[in-house]
Amino acid sequence: MLNLCIPNNFLRFCEVLGYFLLGVEKKKISETSGKIVDRWGRGVILVIFLCTFPSVSTNDMNWLLILYLFLLLGFQSILEWKYLKNSK
């Protein structure tokens, strides 16, 4: 299984480095008018994932998780593009 444990110090370091080098400020979709769309979209994706979860064999479980992450990150990037115009 893929281990995605990244220390918080490293994430904070990358955020500070991005701010000083690129001038990127951290913004959240929940602070814009897309807050409701974000919540509903994530909820719908989660419900679809949970409904398909019992019918998937153990061999295909990795592909289901990859598809779920792909959909979730794709949805997030579309919302960032639409509601955070100056994000990089």
C-alpha distances in whole Angstrom, upper triangle without the diagonal:
4,6,10,12,15,18,21,24,22,22,25,26,25,27,30,30,30,33,35,34,34,36,33,33,30,31,30,30,31,34,35,37,33,32,33,32,28,28,29,27,24,25,26,22,21,23,23,19,20,22,20,17,19,20,17,16,13,13,13,11,9,12,13,11,12,15,15,14,17,19,19,19,22,24,24,25,28,29,29,31,33,34,33,36,36,32,31
4,6,9,12,15,18,21,19,18,22,23,22,24,27,26,26,29,31,31,30,32,29,30,27,28,27,27,29,31,33,34,31,30,31,30,26,26,28,25,22,24,25,21,20,23,23,19,20,23,21,19,21,22,19,19,16,15,15,13,10,13,14,11,11,14,15,13,15,18,17,17,20,22,21,22,25,26,26,28,31,31,30,33,33,29,27
4,6,9,12,15,17,16,16,19,20,19,21,24,24,25,27,29,29,29,31,28,28,25,27,25,27,28,30,32,34,31,30,31,30,26,26,28,26,23,25,26,23,21,24,24,21,22,25,23,21,23,25,22,22,19,19,19,16,13,16,17,13,13,17,16,14,17,20,18,18,21,23,22,23,26,27,26,28,31,31,30,32,32,28,27
4,6,10,12,14,13,12,16,17,16,18,21,21,21,24,26,26,26,27,24,24,21,23,22,23,24,27,28,31,28,26,28,27,23,24,26,24,20,23,24,21,20,23,23,20,21,25,24,21,24,26,23,24,21,21,20,17,15,17,17,13,13,17,16,13,15,18,16,15,18,20,19,20,23,24,23,25,28,28,26,29,28,25,23
4,6,9,12,11,11,14,15,15,17,20,20,21,23,25,25,26,27,24,24,21,23,22,24,25,27,29,31,29,27,29,29,25,25,27,26,22,24,26,23,22,25,26,23,24,27,26,24,27,29,26,26,24,24,23,20,18,20,20,17,17,20,19,16,18,21,19,18,21,23,21,22,25,25,24,27,29,29,27,30,29,25,24
4,6,8,7,7,11,12,12,13,16,16,17,20,21,22,22,23,21,21,18,21,20,23,24,25,28,30,28,27,29,28,25,25,28,26,23,25,28,25,24,27,28,25,26,30,29,27,30,32,29,29,27,27,26,23,21,23,23,19,19,22,20,17,19,22,19,18,21,23,20,21,25,24,23,25,28,27,25,28,27,23,22
4,5,5,7,9,10,11,13,15,16,17,19,21,21,22,23,21,21,18,21,21,23,24,25,28,31,29,27,30,30,26,26,30,28,25,27,30,27,26,30,31,28,29,32,32,29,32,35,32,33,30,30,30,27,24,26,26,22,22,25,23,20,23,25,22,20,24,25,22,23,27,26,24,27,30,29,27,29,28,24,23
4,5,5,6,9,10,11,12,14,15,17,19,20,21,21,19,18,15,18,18,21,21,22,25,28,27,25,28,28,24,25,28,27,24,26,29,27,26,29,30,28,29,32,32,30,33,36,34,34,32,33,31,28,26,28,27,24,24,26,24,21,23,25,22,20,24,24,21,22,26,25,23,26,28,26,24,27,25,22,22
4,5,5,6,9,10,11,12,14,15,17,18,19,20,18,18,16,19,20,23,24,24,27,30,29,28,31,31,27,28,31,30,27,30,32,30,29,33,34,31,32,36,36,34,37,39,37,38,35,35,34,31,29,31,31,27,26,29,27,24,26,28,25,23,26,27,24,24,28,27,24,27,30,28,25,28,26,23,22
4,5,5,6,9,10,10,12,14,15,16,17,18,17,17,16,19,20,23,24,25,27,30,29,27,30,30,27,28,31,29,27,29,32,29,28,32,33,30,32,35,35,33,36,38,36,36,34,34,33,30,27,29,29,25,24,27,26,22,24,26,23,21,24,25,22,22,26,25,23,25,28,27,24,26,24,21,20
4,5,5,6,9,10,11,12,14,15,16,16,14,14,12,15,16,19,20,21,23,26,25,24,27,27,23,24,27,26,23,26,28,26,26,29,30,28,29,33,33,31,34,36,34,35,33,33,31,29,26,27,27,23,23,25,23,20,21,23,20,18,21,22,19,19,22,22,19,22,25,23,21,23,21,18,17
4,5,5,6,8,10,11,12,14,15,15,13,13,11,14,16,19,20,20,23,26,25,24,27,27,24,25,29,27,25,28,30,28,28,32,33,31,32,36,36,34,37,39,37,38,36,36,35,32,30,31,30,27,26,28,26,23,24,26,23,20,23,24,20,21,24,23,20,23,25,24,21,23,21,18,17
4,5,5,6,8,10,11,12,14,14,13,14,13,17,18,22,23,23,25,29,28,27,30,30,27,28,32,30,28,31,33,31,31,35,35,33,35,38,38,36,40,41,39,40,38,38,36,34,31,32,32,29,27,30,28,25,26,28,25,22,25,26,23,22,26,25,22,24,27,26,22,24,22,19,18
4,6,5,6,8,10,10,11,12,11,12,11,15,17,20,22,22,24,27,26,25,29,28,25,27,30,28,26,29,31,29,29,33,33,31,33,36,36,34,38,40,37,38,36,36,34,32,29,30,30,26,25,27,26,22,23,25,22,19,22,23,20,19,23,22,19,21,24,23,20,21,19,16,14
4,5,5,6,9,10,10,10,8,8,8,11,14,17,19,18,20,24,23,22,26,26,23,24,28,26,24,28,30,28,28,32,33,31,33,36,36,35,38,40,38,39,37,37,35,33,30,31,30,27,26,27,26,22,23,24,22,19,21,22,18,18,21,20,17,19,22,20,17,19,16,13,13
4,5,5,6,9,10,10,9,9,10,14,16,20,21,20,23,26,26,25,29,29,26,28,31,30,28,31,33,32,32,35,36,35,36,40,39,38,42,44,41,43,41,41,39,36,34,34,34,31,29,31,30,26,27,28,25,23,25,26,22,21,24,23,20,22,25,23,19,21,18,15,15
4,5,5,6,8,9,9,11,12,16,18,21,23,23,25,28,27,27,31,30,27,30,33,31,29,33,35,33,33,37,37,35,37,41,40,39,43,44,42,43,41,41,39,37,34,34,34,31,29,31,30,26,27,28,26,23,25,26,23,21,25,24,21,22,25,24,20,21,18,16,14
4,6,5,5,7,6,8,9,13,16,19,21,20,22,25,24,25,28,27,25,27,30,28,27,30,32,30,31,35,35,33,36,39,38,37,41,42,40,42,40,39,37,35,32,32,33,30,28,29,28,24,24,26,24,20,22,23,20,18,21,21,17,19,22,20,17,18,14,12,10
4,6,6,5,5,6,8,12,15,18,20,19,20,24,24,24,28,27,25,27,30,29,28,31,33,32,32,36,36,35,37,40,40,39,43,45,43,44,43,42,40,38,35,35,35,32,30,31,30,27,27,28,25,22,24,24,21,20,22,21,18,19,22,20,16,17,14,12,11
4,6,6,8,9,12,15,19,22,24,23,24,28,27,28,31,31,29,31,34,33,32,35,37,35,36,39,40,39,41,44,44,43,46,48,46,47,45,45,43,41,38,38,38,35,33,34,33,30,30,31,29,26,27,28,24,23,26,25,21,22,25,23,20,20,16,15,14
4,6,8,11,14,17,20,23,25,24,25,29,28,29,32,32,29,32,35,33,32,35,37,35,36,40,40,38,41,44,43,42,46,47,45,46,45,44,42,40,37,37,37,34,32,33,33,29,29,30,28,25,26,27,24,22,25,25,21,22,25,24,20,20,16,15,13
4,5,9,12,14,18,20,23,22,22,26,25,26,30,29,26,29,32,30,29,33,35,33,34,37,38,36,39,42,41,41,45,46,43,45,43,43,41,39,36,35,36,33,31,31,31,27,27,28,26,23,23,25,21,19,22,22,18,18,21,20,16,16,12,11,9
4,6,10,12,16,19,21,19,20,23,23,24,28,28,25,28,31,30,29,32,34,33,34,37,38,37,39,42,42,41,45,46,44,46,45,44,42,40,37,37,37,34,32,33,32,28,28,29,27,23,24,25,21,20,22,21,17,18,20,19,15,15,11,10,10
4,7,9,13,15,18,16,17,21,20,21,25,24,22,25,27,26,25,29,30,29,30,33,34,33,35,38,38,38,41,43,41,43,41,41,39,37,34,34,33,30,29,29,28,25,24,25,23,20,21,21,18,16,18,18,14,15,17,16,12,12,9,7,7
4,6,10,13,15,13,15,18,18,19,22,22,20,22,25,24,24,27,29,28,29,32,33,32,34,37,37,37,41,42,41,43,41,41,39,37,34,34,33,30,29,29,28,25,25,25,22,20,21,21,17,16,18,17,13,15,17,15,11,12,9,8,9
4,7,10,12,11,13,16,16,16,20,20,17,19,22,21,20,24,26,25,25,29,30,29,31,34,34,34,37,39,37,39,38,38,36,33,31,31,30,27,26,27,25,22,22,22,19,17,19,18,15,14,17,15,12,14,16,13,10,13,11,8,10
4,7,9,8,9,13,12,12,16,16,14,16,19,19,18,21,23,23,24,27,28,27,29,32,33,33,36,38,37,39,38,38,36,33,31,31,30,27,26,26,24,21,22,21,18,16,18,16,13,13,15,12,9,12,13,10,8,11,10,8,11
4,5,6,7,11,10,9,13,13,11,13,16,15,15,18,20,19,20,23,25,24,26,29,30,29,33,35,34,36,36,36,33,31,29,29,27,25,24,24,21,19,20,19,16,14,16,14,11,12,13,10,8,12,12,9,8,12,12,10,13
4,5,5,8,6,6,10,9,7,10,13,12,12,15,17,17,18,21,22,22,24,27,28,28,31,33,32,35,35,35,32,30,29,28,26,24,23,22,20,18,18,17,14,13,14,12,9,10,11,7,7,10,10,7,7,11,12,11,14
4,6,8,7,4,8,9,8,9,12,13,12,14,17,18,18,20,22,23,24,26,28,28,31,33,33,36,35,36,33,31,30,29,27,25,25,24,21,20,21,19,16,16,17,14,11,14,14,10,10,14,13,10,11,14,16,14,17
4,7,8,7,10,12,11,12,15,16,16,18,21,21,22,24,26,26,28,30,32,32,35,37,36,39,39,40,37,34,33,33,31,28,28,27,25,23,24,22,19,18,19,17,14,16,16,12,12,14,13,10,10,13,14,14,17
4,5,6,9,10,10,12,15,15,16,18,20,21,22,24,26,26,28,30,31,32,35,37,37,40,40,40,37,35,34,33,31,29,28,27,25,23,23,21,19,18,18,16,14,15,14,10,10,12,10,7,8,11,13,13,16
4,6,7,8,10,12,13,14,16,17,19,20,22,23,25,26,27,29,31,32,35,36,36,39,40,40,37,35,34,33,31,29,29,27,25,24,24,21,19,19,19,16,14,16,14,11,11,13,10,7,10,12,15,15,19
4,6,5,6,9,10,10,12,14,15,16,18,20,21,22,24,26,27,28,31,33,33,36,36,37,33,31,31,29,27,26,25,24,21,20,20,18,15,16,15,12,11,12,11,7,9,11,9,6,9,12,15,14,18
4,6,5,6,9,10,11,12,14,16,17,18,20,21,23,24,26,27,30,32,32,35,35,36,33,30,30,29,26,25,25,24,21,20,20,18,15,16,16,13,12,14,13,10,11,14,12,9,12,15,17,16,19
4,5,5,6,8,10,11,12,14,15,16,18,20,21,22,24,26,28,30,30,34,34,35,32,30,30,29,26,25,25,23,20,20,21,18,16,17,17,13,13,16,14,11,14,16,14,12,15,18,20,20,22
4,6,5,6,8,10,10,12,14,15,16,18,20,21,23,24,27,28,28,32,33,33,30,28,28,26,24,23,23,21,18,18,18,15,13,15,14,10,11,13,11,8,12,13,11,10,13,16,19,18,21
4,6,5,6,8,10,11,12,14,16,16,18,20,21,22,26,27,27,30,30,31,28,26,25,24,22,20,20,18,16,15,16,13,10,12,12,8,8,11,10,7,10,13,11,10,13,16,18,17,19
4,6,5,6,9,10,11,12,14,15,16,18,20,21,24,26,26,29,29,31,28,25,25,24,21,20,21,19,16,16,17,14,12,14,15,11,11,14,14,11,13,16,15,14,16,19,22,20,22
4,6,5,6,9,10,10,12,14,15,16,18,20,23,24,25,28,29,30,27,25,25,24,21,20,21,19,16,17,17,14,12,15,15,11,12,15,14,12,15,17,16,15,18,21,24,22,24
4,5,5,6,9,10,11,12,14,15,17,18,21,22,23,26,27,28,24,22,22,21,18,17,18,15,13,13,14,10,9,11,11,8,9,12,11,10,13,15,14,14,17,19,22,20,22
4,6,5,6,9,10,10,12,14,16,16,19,21,21,24,24,25,22,20,20,19,16,15,16,14,11,11,12,9,7,10,11,8,9,12,12,11,14,16,16,16,18,21,23,21,22
4,5,5,6,9,10,10,12,14,15,18,20,20,24,24,26,23,20,21,20,17,16,18,16,12,14,15,12,10,14,14,12,13,16,16,14,17,20,19,19,21,24,26,24,26
4,5,5,6,9,10,11,12,14,17,18,19,22,23,25,21,20,20,19,16,16,17,14,12,14,14,11,10,14,14,11,13,16,15,15,18,20,19,19,22,25,27,25,27
4,6,5,6,9,10,11,12,15,16,16,20,21,22,18,16,17,15,12,12,13,11,8,10,11,8,7,11,11,9,11,14,14,14,17,19,19,19,21,24,26,24,25
4,5,5,6,9,10,10,13,15,15,19,19,21,18,15,16,16,12,11,13,12,8,10,13,10,9,13,14,12,13,17,17,17,19,21,21,22,23,26,28,26,27
4,5,5,6,9,10,12,14,15,18,20,21,18,16,18,17,13,14,16,14,11,14,15,13,12,16,17,15,17,20,20,19,22,24,24,24,26,29,31,29,30
4,6,5,6,9,11,12,13,16,18,19,16,15,16,15,11,12,14,11,9,13,14,11,12,15,15,14,17,19,19,19,22,24,24,24,26,29,31,29,30
4,5,5,6,9,11,10,14,15,16,13,11,13,12,8,9,11,9,7,10,12,10,11,14,15,14,16,19,19,20,22,24,24,25,27,29,31,29,29
4,6,5,8,10,11,14,15,17,15,12,14,14,11,11,14,13,10,13,15,14,14,17,18,17,19,22,22,22,25,27,27,28,29,32,34,32,32
4,6,7,8,10,14,15,18,15,13,16,15,12,13,16,14,12,16,17,15,16,19,20,19,21,24,24,24,27,29,29,29,31,34,36,34,34
4,6,6,7,10,13,14,11,10,13,12,9,11,14,12,11,14,16,14,15,19,19,19,21,24,24,24,27,29,29,30,32,34,36,34,34
4,6,6,9,10,12,10,8,11,11,8,9,13,12,11,14,16,15,16,19,20,20,22,24,25,26,28,30,30,31,32,35,37,34,34
4,6,8,10,13,11,10,13,14,11,13,16,15,14,18,20,19,19,23,24,24,25,28,29,29,32,33,34,35,36,39,41,38,38
4,7,10,12,10,10,14,13,11,13,16,15,15,18,20,19,20,23,24,24,26,29,29,30,32,34,34,35,37,39,41,39,39
4,7,8,6,6,10,10,8,11,13,13,13,16,17,17,19,22,22,23,25,27,28,29,31,33,33,35,36,38,40,37,37
4,5,5,6,10,10,10,12,15,15,16,18,20,20,22,24,25,26,28,30,31,32,34,35,36,38,39,41,43,39,39
4,5,5,8,10,10,11,14,15,16,18,19,20,21,23,25,26,28,29,31,32,34,35,37,38,39,41,42,39,38
4,6,7,8,10,12,13,14,16,17,19,20,22,23,24,26,28,29,30,32,34,35,37,38,38,41,42,38,37
4,6,5,6,9,10,11,12,15,15,17,18,20,21,23,24,26,27,29,30,32,33,35,35,37,39,36,35
4,5,5,6,9,10,11,12,14,15,16,18,20,21,23,24,26,27,29,30,32,33,33,36,37,34,33
4,5,5,6,9,10,11,12,14,15,16,18,20,21,22,24,26,27,28,30,31,32,34,35,31,30
4,5,5,6,8,10,10,12,14,15,16,18,20,21,22,24,25,27,28,30,30,32,34,30,29
4,5,5,6,9,10,10,12,14,15,16,18,20,21,23,24,26,27,28,29,31,33,30,29
4,5,5,6,8,10,10,12,14,15,16,18,20,21,22,24,26,27,27,30,31,28,27
4,5,5,6,9,10,11,12,14,15,16,18,20,21,22,24,26,26,28,29,26,25
4,5,5,6,9,10,10,12,14,15,16,18,20,21,22,24,25,27,28,25,25
4,5,5,6,9,10,11,12,14,15,17,18,20,21,22,23,26,27,24,24
4,5,5,6,8,10,10,12,14,15,16,18,20,21,21,23,25,21,21
4,6,5,6,8,10,10,12,14,15,16,18,20,20,22,23,20,20
4,6,5,6,9,10,11,12,14,15,16,18,19,21,23,20,20
4,5,5,6,9,10,11,12,14,16,16,17,20,21,18,19
4,5,5,6,9,10,10,12,14,15,15,18,19,16,15
4,5,5,6,9,10,11,12,14,15,16,18,16,15
4,5,5,6,9,10,11,12,13,16,18,16,16
4,5,5,6,9,10,10,11,14,15,13,14
4,5,5,6,9,10,10,12,13,11,11
4,5,5,6,9,10,11,14,12,13
4,5,5,6,8,10,13,11,13
4,5,5,5,7,9,7,9
4,6,6,6,9,8,9
4,6,6,10,10,12
4,6,9,9,12
4,6,6,9
4,6,9
4,7
4
